[in-house]
Amino acid sequence: MNRTLRKTGNVVIVLIVALLLNITYIQLVKSDAYRTDPNNRRILYEESSRQRGLITATQGVVLARSDASDDSYRYQRSYPGGPAFTDLTGYYSLRYSPTGIESAQNDLLAGESADLLADRVGDFLTGRDPRGGNVELTVLPEVQQRAYDLLTAKGLTGSVVALNPQTGAILAMVSTPGYDATPLASHNDATQRTAYNDLLNIETTGAPSPLINRATSALYPPGSTFKLVVTAAALSQGYTPETPLTGVARITLPGTEGATLSNFGGETCGNSGGQDVTMTTALAYSCNTAYADLAVSIGADALKRQAAALGVNDESYNIGLPNGDRVAGGLPVKGSGVGPIVDDAALAQTGIGQRDVAMTPLQSAVIAATIANNGVRMAPYLIAKTTGPDLATLSEAKFTTANASAIPAAVAAEMKQMMITTEETTFGAGQIEGLQIASKTGTSEHGTDPKNTPPHVSYVAFAPAANPTVAIAVFIENGGDQGLAATGSRVAAPIGREVLALAIASQR
């Protein structure tokens, strides 16, 4: 009997030790993983019972807030900023994982951040309801809203990104089509499911998905805006804005059996009649033959080095936030790249931003911003500061230099003048009297039948040219409202110019 009891006792002790070890493992090792698991609904339910912090834009404009609710969850999340801001804020749903800033800054907004420890202790001692901290974004709300309105007024699918070139602060980051986040945060399960399924159903129809943040997650052939990278590489190698380049209407791609590459419309460069033109003229008139030939002259290695210095190196940015994904949340940023350059024919096509070159609108804005900032590439960032429930500052953005010599300062100065000339040569509506802009347009072929597929069009620019405070990139998919007739100057430039002017005025 005693022996049986001893065995039973030993088994009980072993089980108790195993239980304690398991509890210790969960508490010390797995607790963070369980707590941050987006599929952990218990945490979501618990967080919904307390007042989640605000997400605001500059000037205190509220983009996401928690209002008192008369149901069991106590607080209801809503998004008064509307669809123009949803790709930034994301949504906080009980059924689906949080996305955007709601996910990337969840600990702070939910009041779980270590930065709020003192607040939590104070709440415990005083019996006060715990509250979350607040996140202030760098975006200028009127600029973000206007950029969104300009795109949606014509039903355009695309993106606008505006940066402060001197700091990297993101002043606007718009993606269309957009969607309303508030139904996705509803306490009514059916409302959430309907709103989410509606978004998924759009994807199944082949229509542009509202769930893709085209500013950071869509990769496009940049077309002629990539000529800025080629220009920087060439000038850094000793070429000058006056270096003569070919002005012919068509060239044969090197190493091919007659494959040709032509200028837009089959025209000679800058009405030169086929005579050589300066690099400034070739950039202003966006001559493909000149830049294809130039790319082959400077070589693939020089082109790749320059692209990498500007951030075009397949590595993603994190814009100061966790680089999550659509399932896990966050604000994912895809890396841009030039692709493999297997021979001179590929190099020539790469030189005009075609072939395998793929860039996000954010990357294009960074290139424009780097030229504007005398060749210094700043790291883009989206959060201006965080505060506690009492609005005391917890952290403030410290802008970071990503590459202090992405382009030599003298080369950047030459490129500014070339881009001013380009803007003066660029057609399209929206020129702003009294505002000098430096720019480059892009019209890029894509698809399996590129000659009969509406092109993607783009516009990158900065202003005021003499002392730039705003750099911008506008990308419009599939010709926008102009179809096959679309060009960057017709579709993207008018939007870019208006947003540039508004952003400059809003910074004052």
N, C-alpha and C positions, 0 to 999 in steps of 0.2 A: 504493500500500500504506500509506504513512504517513498519507495523507488518510483512508483507511478506518479505520485505527487511531485517529486523532484523533476521528473521529465516534463510534466505539465507546466510546472513553474518555469523551467528553462525555455520551453517553447513560448510561453507568455512573455518572458523577458526578451527573447529574440524578436518576437513580433513588436514589442514596445520599442526596442532599439531601432528596428527597421522603420517603424512609423516615425520615430523622432528624426532619423536620418533623412527620411523622405520629406518631412516637414522642413527640416533645415535646408535641404537641397532646393526645395521650391521657394522658400523665403529668401535664401541668399543668392541662388544662381538663376532661377527661372522667373522670379517675380516680375522683373522689368519686362521680360519677353511676353509674359502673359498679360501684363497690364497694357502694353503697347500694341498687342495683337489686334489688328483692326476687326477681327472676327469675334472679339470678346464683347458680346452684347451687354454683359453685366456691368462692365465699366461704362459703356455708353449710357445705360440706364441710370447709373449712379451719378455720372457727370451731368445728366439732364436734370437732376434734382437740385443743382446749384446754379447760380448766376454766372454764365460763361462770359468771358471778357469781350470787349469791343474790337472789331477790326475797322480801322479808319484810314482815310486818305489824308493828304495834307489839308490844312485849314479845318481839321476836326470833322470832316464830312464822314458820317457813319456809313460803313458798307455792310457790316454785320453786327447784330445786337441780339440780346436775349431779353424778351419781355415776360412779365409775370403771366403764368397760365393758370386756368381754373381746372386743369385736370391733374392727374396723379404725378405728372413730371415737373410741375411747378414753374418751369420756364420754357418758353417757345423761342426757337431761333428763327430769325428772319433776315432778309437781305434787301434793305431799302435802296441800295445802290443799283439794283436791277441787273439785267443781262450784260450790260457793258462791263461789269466788274466780276462776273462769275468765274471767269478763267483765273482770276487772281485769288478771290476769297475761297473758291471751292464751295462745298456744302457740308453741313454736319447732319447726318442722317442716322436715325436709330436702326434702320434696316440695312443701309449700305455704308461702306467705309467712308470716313471723312476724306475729303480731297482738298487740294490747294493749300492755302494758308491755314485753313481749319485743321488740316492734317499735319502740316509741317510745324506749326506752332501749337499743337494740341496741348502739350503739357502746361504751357503758360496760360493759354486761354481757359483751360479747365481748372487752373489753380493748383496743379500738381508739380510745377517747376520748383527746383531747388531755390531759385531766386525768390520764391514766395514763402520760404520756410517761416520767416518771422511773422508774416501775415497769418499763416496757418496757426502758429502758436497763439497769436493774439486772438484769433477767432475762437480757438478752443477755450482760452481762459475767460473770455468775455461772453461766450455762448452765442456769438454772432454767426450768422450764416456765412460759410466760406464763399468767396467770390474769385473769379479768374482774373488774370492780368490782361493787359490790352496790347494790341499790335498796331503801330502806325506805319503805313506804307509810304513809299516815296512818290507815288503817282499823284499827278495834278488832276483832280477829279473832273474839272471842266474840259481838260484836254482829252482825257480818257473817254468821256462821254461823247465829245464832238467827233473824235476819230471813229468811234463805234457808229454814231449816227451817219457819218459820211459813207461808211461801208454799207450799212444796212439799207440806207435810202434807195440804193440802186440794186439791192439784193446781191451784193458782191461777197464772194467767199475769199477771205484773205486775212491779212494782219497788218497792224501798224505798231511799230516800236519806236519810242522816242527816248533818248538818253541825254543826260548832262555829260558832255564829253570830258569835262574837267574832273568829275568825280566818279562817273559810272552810275549815278543814280538813275533808276528807270522812272521816267516821267509819264510814260503811257505804254501799255502793253495790251493791245486789243486783238482779239481773234473773233472772226465771224464764220458761220452763224453762231449766235450765242443762245443762251437759254436762261430761264428763271430758276434760281436755286431754291427759292422759298418753299415750293411744294415738296421738294425732296427732303426738307427738314420738318415736314409736318408730323404731328403726333398721330395723325390718322394713317394707319398702315396702308389702307387702300389708296389713299392720295399719293403716298410715297411710291408705291408700286406702279401706279398709273403713270406718274411723271417720269419715272425711270424707264419704264418699258416704252413710253413714247419716244424717248431719246434713242433707245436701242432700235426701235422700229425704223427710225429715220435712216440708221446705218444700213439696214437690210434692203432698203429701197434703192441704194446706190447714191442717194443724195448726200451732199456734204455733211459730215457728222458734226454736231455741235460739241461733242465730247473731246474733240482734238483741239489742243491749244496750239494753233498754227504759228504763234510767235516763237515758240520754243521747241515744239515737237514735230513740226512738219519740215521736211527737207525739199528744197526746190533747186532746179538748175538756175544759177543766178544770172545767166546770160551776160549781157555787156557790163553789168555792174562789177563783174569779176575783173574787167580790164583795169580797175583801180589797183588790184593786186599785181597785175603784170606791169603796170606803170611804175609802181613802187620798186619792184624788183629791177626793172631796167634802169631807172634813175640812180638806184643804189650801185649799179655796176658801171656808172660813168656815162650812160646815155644822158641826153639833155632834152628839155621840152622842144628844142629846135631840131633834134635828130631827124633826118629824113627817113620816111617809111614809104612802102609802096602804096600807090593810090589806085591800083588797078581794080576793076570790078570783080574779078574772079582769079583765084589761084588754084593750081593743082596741089593737092595735099602730098607732101613729100613721101616717097617710098610706096606710093600707090600706083595703080595702073590707070590713072586718069580721073580718080575721084576728085571732085572740085569743091571749093568753098567760096561763097559769094558774099558780097555786101548786101545789106537790106535793100530790097527793090532792084537788085542787079545793077546798082549805080556805081560809078567811080567815086572815090573818096572825096567828099567835099567839093563835088563838081570840078575836080582837077583834070578831067579828061584822061585820067590814067597816069598823070605825072606824079612823081613823089610828093608827099605832103609831110608837114612836121608832125611830131608826135602829138602836140597840142591839137592840131586839126584832126588827126586820126581819132583822138579821144572825144573831141567835141562832136564829130559826126559819127562816132561809134563804128568805125570802119573795121569790119571783120578781117578782111584780107591783110590789112596792116598789122593788126594785133596777133593774128595767127602766125604771120611771118616773124613778128617781134618775139613771140613766145619761143619759137624754134631757135631764134638767134641767142636768146639769153640762156636757154637750156632748162631741162626739167628740174635739176637740183636747185638752181637759183630760185625758180618759181616755187618749188615746194618749201624752201627755207623761208621765203617771204610770206607765203601763206601761213606757215606754222607760227611765225612771229606775230601774225595778226590773229591767231587763235583758230585757224582753219587746219586742224590736225587730228580730226576724228575724236578728240577728247571733248567730253561734255562740260559745260559750265554748271555751276550749282547755284548761281545768283544769290549766294549767301544763305541758301536753304538746303535741307536734305533733298537730294536728287531722286525723288521717289518715282513711282510709276502710277499708271492709271488705277491699278488695283489697290496698291498700298497707299496711294495718296501722294501728297507732296506736289512739287512743281517740276516735273521732269524736263530736262533740257538735253536735246540730242546733240551729238557732236557733228560738226561739219567737216567735209574733207574734199580733196581734189580727186580722189580715186587713183587707180593705177594708171601710170603713163607708160605704156608699153613700147611706143615708138614715136617718131617725129610727127606722124599723122595725128596720133592721139594728143601729142603735145600742142599741135596747132589748134585742135578743137578745144582742148582745155583752156588755151589762151583767150578764148572768147566766152568762157563760162559754160561750155556745153560738155558733151561726152559724159564723164562720170563726176563732174563737179556737183556737189550737193551742199546747200547751205540753208540754215534757218534764217528767218527775218532778224532774229536777235543778233546773229553773227554778222549779218550785213550792216546792221546799225552800229555794231562795235567797230567795224572797219571804217565806216564814215566818221565815227567819233574819234578814232585814233588819228586819222589825218587832221581832223579839226583840232586835236589836242597836241599839235606839233610832233606827232609820231609816238606819243606815249599812250600805251593801251591800258585803260583802267578796267578793273573787274566790275562788271555790272552787279548791282544789288537792288533789292526790292524793299527791304525793311529799313525805315528811317530810325525808329526807336521802339522800345518796349517800356511799358509802365505797369506799376502795380494797380490793385483795385483803387487805391487812394490817389492814383495818377502820378505818384512819385516815379521818377525815371529809373528804370532798371538797367537799360543799355541803350547806347546811341551808336548809329552807324559810323564806322571809321573807314573811309574809302581806301581802296587798296590798288596799288599799281601792279598790273598783271605782267607788263613788259615795258620797261622804261625806254627801250630803244627799238620798238617794233619797226619803226621807220626812222631813219636819220632826220633830225629836225629840218635840215636844209632841203631834203627831198620832200618832206611834208609841206614845206612852204611853197615849193614849186608845184606840188599837186594841187594845193589850194587855188593857185592862179589858173591852173589848167581846168579845174572844176568850175571856177567862175566863168571861164570862157564857154565851157560846156553848157552851163545853165543858160547863158545868153543865146546859145545856139538852139536850145531845146524848145520845141513848140509845146502847145498845150496850154490850157487855161490856168488861171489862178496866180499869175505873177503878182507879187506884192510890191506896190510902189514904195520906194524908199528903203526896201529891205534887200540887201545883196545876199544872194544864196549861191553856194557852191554845190554842184550836184552831178549825178550820173544816172541815166535811165538804163533799164534792161528789158529786153523782149526775148524770152527764151522758148525755144522749141522743146517739145516733149512728146511722149507717147509713141506708139508703134507706127503711126502715120503722121509725122510731125508737120508736114506741109499742109495737111488738111485738119489739123487739130488747133483750136484756138490757143495762142501762146500764153504762158504765164508772163505777167508784166510787173515791173518793179521800178522803184525810184529811191535812191539814197541821196542824202543831202545834209548840209549843216548851215547854220546861220546864227547871227550875222557873220558874214565871211571873214571880216577883219578880226573879230573877237567872238568865236562861236560859243554859244551857251546851250544850243540844242542840236543834236544830230538825230537823223530819222531814217527809218527804212519802211517802205510800203511795198507789200507783195499782194498781188491779186491773181487768183487762180483762173485759168482757162478764159482769158480775154475779158473777164468781167462782163460788162454790158455791151462790149464792142465785138465780141466773137473773133473771127479770123482777122478783122481789121484792127484789132487792138495793138497798141504800142505802149511802152512805159510812159511816154510823154502825154498820150491822150487820156489814159485811165488812171495811172498811179500818181503822176506828177501833180495834178490839181489838188488831190487829197493831201499829198505830202506838203505842198506849199501852205495850204490853209492851216494844217496842224502845226507846222513849224512856227508860223506867225503867232498862233494862239499860245503855243508853249512858251515862246519868248516873252510875250506880254504877261502871261500868268506867273512867270518867275519874278517879275519886278515887284 
